[in-house]
């Protein structure tokens, strides 16, 4: 019998939650999807800033700027390139990562 530790249970729980959210996203309206996306975005931003300031004790001045760069790149790729939102999310994350890497190399 396979023993699962707490981190694996939590990982599989998040995977299951993701699949459930994907399945029910077809059954709810656009307004609820929009609200859910905002809640997820703010939860991710808050969790990352808590991780940075609370656990490591660092002060982040560029945290929100890199998040804004990724959001701007995602919005431009949806509006100008007419890409699907899932691909725009990946592009926004890559652009923010590259911008952060370049900014880190310069400083």
N, C-alpha and C positions, 0 to 999 in steps of 0.2 A: 504494500500500500504506500502511496506517495504522500509524504508529509509536506504541507504547505506552510511556510512561515508567514508572518504578518505582511511583509512587503509584497509577497506574491499574491496573497489574497487581495490586498488593496489594488494591485496592478490589474488583476483579472476583474475586480469589481468595477474599476474605471473603464476597462474595455467593454464590459457588459453594459454599463451606463451609456457609453458612447453609441453602442448598437441600438439600445432602446430609444435614445434621442433621435437617431437617424431614422428609425422606423416610424416614430410618431410625428416626425417633421412633415410628412405628407398629409397628416390628418388634422393639422392645426392651421390657422389662418396666417396670413403674411404679417399681421401686426404682432402676433405672439412670437413668430420667428424673429422678427426685428427686436422685440423686447428681450427675448432669450439671448440673442447675439450680443446685445449691449450688456446684459448681466454677466455673460461669460467673459466679455472683454474686460470689464471692470474688475471682475473677480481675479482674472489672470494678472492684471496690472497691480492690484492690491497685494496679491500673494507674492509677486516678485519683489515689490518694494519692501514688504515685511521681511522677506528672506534677506534682502540686502541690508536694511538698516537694523532690523531686530537681532538677527542671529550673527551677522558678521560685524555689525557696528560701523559700517561705512555710510558716508553721506553721499547720496547720488544726486548730482545736479543735471546730468544728461539723460536720465532715465526716461522722462516723459518726452524729451526731444527725439530720442530714437524710436519711441512708440509712435510719435507723430509722423516721422519719416516713413515708417512702414505703412501707416494708415494712408498717407498721401500717395505713396506708390501704388497701393492696392486700389485706391479710388481712381487714380489716373489710368490704371490698366483696365478697369471696368468701363470707364466712360470713354476713353479714347481708343483703346484697342479692342473693345467689345469682347473681353474674355469672361468666362464664367467665374462666379465668385470664389469657387474653391481654388481655381488656379491663381486668381488675384490674391488670395490669402497667402499662398506659397510665395508668390512674387514679392509681396509686401514684406514677408519675413526675411526673404533672401536679401532684399535691398536694405532693410534695416540692419541686418547682420553685417553686410559688406560695408555699409556706412559706419557702423560701430567699430569694425575692424580697422578701417582707414583712420578714423578719428583716434583710436587707441594707438596706432602706429605713429601718428603725428605728435602725440603728447608724451 
